[in-house]
Amino acid sequence: MFRAADVRPGAGAFCPGATYPGVVAITDKIYLKNHRQIVSQLDANIPKGAFKGATLEVIYSGGGFEQLDDATRDKLLAFAENFLDCDDPDDIYTGYPERKFVRYLLELRAQGLGPDAIVDVMGDEYMLYAYPGDVLSFLDQAVRNLEAVESLADVEGETEMARRAREAAKSLSG
């Protein structure tokens, strides 16, 4: 049974703090731009995926960042500040960074950016890369999930939840 408490309210075009299906799927498709260069400069073997455990550990610890060129170091530090800044270091392995990153993607879309522009922005800001088609699929699934929430909320008589889900889906649809 649908419960309004399953989707927590929040500011913005979507529901921060809510669990979004597809979170793992999109973050598994986010990669470090210039991965070979980073691996070479750090003299460490880390996965290309930005949200892989070993990659997060290296970025979180900042180990070897002094070996990176200034531009790369600045982008990776910005990534750490914005997505890995947890009160408890163990939160890095609980999906916290992934949820923050999903919020970031949804906020970019709510600002009117399309998949290509989103990929460009995350590359410029954090030296990350994704295929625009993967971003499009993620955004499409987010809209479908919000439409399902709206339908379920309507059935349960949760008019406020249905309204918020409808508005969020509309903001993500363009």
C-alpha positions as CSV (number, residue, x, y, z in Angstrom):
1,M,0.0,0.0,0.0
2,F,1.2,3.5,-0.8
3,R,1.9,5.8,2.1
4,A,2.6,9.5,1.8
5,A,5.4,9.0,4.3
6,D,7.2,6.9,1.7
7,V,8.0,10.0,-0.3
8,R,9.3,12.7,2.0
9,P,8.6,16.4,1.3
10,G,11.3,18.9,0.6
11,A,12.2,22.1,-1.2
12,G,12.9,22.1,-4.9
13,A,11.4,20.4,-7.9
14,F,11.7,16.9,-6.4
15,C,11.6,15.3,-3.0
16,P,15.1,15.5,-1.4
17,G,15.7,12.7,1.0
18,A,13.4,10.3,-0.9
19,T,14.7,7.1,-2.3
20,Y,14.6,7.2,-6.1
21,P,14.7,3.9,-8.0
22,G,17.5,4.1,-10.5
23,V,19.9,5.9,-8.2
24,V,22.4,3.1,-8.4
25,A,21.9,2.6,-12.1
26,I,22.8,6.2,-13.0
27,T,25.7,6.5,-10.6
28,D,27.2,3.3,-11.9
29,K,27.3,5.1,-15.3
30,I,29.2,8.2,-14.1
31,Y,32.9,8.1,-14.9
32,L,36.1,10.1,-14.1
33,K,37.0,12.2,-17.1
34,N,40.7,11.7,-18.0
35,H,40.8,8.6,-15.9
36,R,44.2,7.4,-17.3
37,Q,45.8,10.8,-16.6
38,I,44.4,10.7,-13.0
39,V,45.6,7.2,-12.4
40,S,49.0,8.1,-13.8
41,Q,49.4,11.2,-11.7
42,L,48.2,9.5,-8.5
43,D,50.3,6.4,-9.2
44,A,47.3,4.5,-8.0
45,N,45.0,2.0,-9.7
46,I,41.4,3.1,-9.2
47,P,38.3,2.2,-11.1
48,K,37.0,4.6,-13.8
49,G,33.6,4.7,-12.1
50,A,33.3,7.8,-10.0
51,F,31.1,6.1,-7.4
52,K,33.0,2.9,-7.1
53,G,34.2,2.2,-3.5
54,A,37.9,2.5,-4.3
55,T,37.5,5.7,-6.3
56,L,35.4,7.3,-3.5
57,E,38.0,6.2,-0.9
58,V,40.9,7.9,-2.8
59,I,38.9,11.1,-3.4
60,Y,37.6,11.2,0.1
61,S,41.1,10.7,1.6
62,G,42.7,13.2,-0.8
63,G,45.7,11.0,-0.8
64,G,48.2,12.0,-3.4
65,F,46.3,15.0,-4.6
66,E,49.4,17.1,-4.4
67,Q,50.6,15.1,-7.4
68,L,47.7,16.2,-9.5
69,D,47.8,19.1,-11.8
70,D,45.9,22.2,-10.4
71,A,42.8,21.8,-12.6
72,T,42.3,18.1,-11.8
73,R,42.9,18.6,-8.1
74,D,40.4,21.5,-7.9
75,K,37.7,19.5,-9.7
76,L,38.2,16.4,-7.5
77,L,38.3,18.5,-4.4
78,A,35.0,20.2,-5.5
79,F,33.5,16.7,-6.0
80,A,34.6,15.6,-2.5
81,E,33.3,18.8,-0.9
82,N,29.9,18.6,-2.6
83,F,29.2,14.9,-2.6
84,L,31.4,13.3,0.1
85,D,31.1,15.8,2.9
86,C,29.4,13.5,5.5
87,D,29.1,13.9,9.2
88,D,30.1,10.2,9.6
89,P,32.8,8.9,7.3
90,D,31.0,5.5,7.1
91,D,28.1,7.3,5.3
92,I,30.2,7.3,2.1
93,Y,29.4,3.6,1.8
94,T,25.6,3.9,2.5
95,G,24.6,5.6,-0.7
96,Y,24.9,9.1,0.7
97,P,27.1,10.4,-2.2
98,E,25.0,8.8,-4.8
99,R,21.8,10.3,-3.4
100,K,23.4,13.8,-3.3
101,F,24.6,13.3,-6.9
102,V,21.1,12.3,-8.0
103,R,19.7,15.5,-6.4
104,Y,22.3,17.4,-8.3
105,L,21.3,15.9,-11.7
106,L,17.6,16.5,-10.9
107,E,18.3,20.1,-10.0
108,L,20.2,20.6,-13.3
109,R,17.3,19.3,-15.2
110,A,14.8,21.4,-13.2
111,Q,16.9,24.4,-14.3
112,G,16.0,23.5,-17.9
113,L,19.2,21.7,-18.9
114,G,19.0,18.8,-21.3
115,P,21.1,15.6,-21.1
116,D,24.0,17.0,-23.2
117,A,24.2,20.2,-21.2
118,I,24.0,18.2,-17.9
119,V,27.0,16.1,-19.1
120,D,28.9,19.3,-20.0
121,V,28.2,20.9,-16.7
122,M,29.2,17.9,-14.6
123,G,32.4,17.6,-16.7
124,D,33.2,21.3,-16.2
125,E,32.4,21.3,-12.5
126,Y,33.7,17.9,-11.3
127,M,35.6,16.3,-14.2
128,L,33.0,13.6,-14.5
129,Y,31.5,12.1,-17.7
130,A,28.4,10.2,-18.6
131,Y,26.7,9.3,-21.9
132,P,23.9,11.7,-22.6
133,G,21.6,8.7,-23.4
134,D,22.2,7.3,-19.9
135,V,21.3,10.7,-18.4
136,L,18.2,10.9,-20.6
137,S,17.1,7.4,-19.5
138,F,17.6,8.3,-15.9
139,L,15.5,11.5,-16.3
140,D,12.8,9.7,-18.1
141,Q,12.6,7.0,-15.4
142,A,12.5,9.8,-12.7
143,V,9.5,11.3,-14.5
144,R,7.7,7.9,-14.8
145,N,8.3,7.3,-11.1
146,L,6.8,10.7,-10.2
147,E,3.8,9.9,-12.4
148,A,3.4,6.7,-10.5
149,V,3.6,8.5,-7.2
150,E,0.9,10.9,-8.4
151,S,-1.4,8.1,-9.5
152,L,-1.0,6.3,-6.2
153,A,-1.5,9.4,-4.2
154,D,-4.7,10.2,-6.1
155,V,-6.0,6.7,-5.4
156,E,-5.2,7.1,-1.7
157,G,-6.7,10.6,-1.5
158,E,-3.4,12.3,-0.8
159,T,-4.1,15.4,-2.9
160,E,-1.1,17.4,-1.7
161,M,1.3,14.6,-2.5
162,A,-0.3,14.1,-5.9
163,R,0.1,17.8,-6.6
164,R,3.7,17.9,-5.6
165,A,4.5,14.8,-7.7
166,R,2.7,16.3,-10.7
167,E,4.7,19.6,-10.3
168,A,8.0,17.7,-9.9
169,A,7.3,15.6,-13.0
170,K,6.4,18.7,-15.0
171,S,9.6,20.5,-13.9
172,L,11.7,17.5,-15.0
173,S,9.8,17.1,-18.3
174,G,10.7,20.5,-19.5
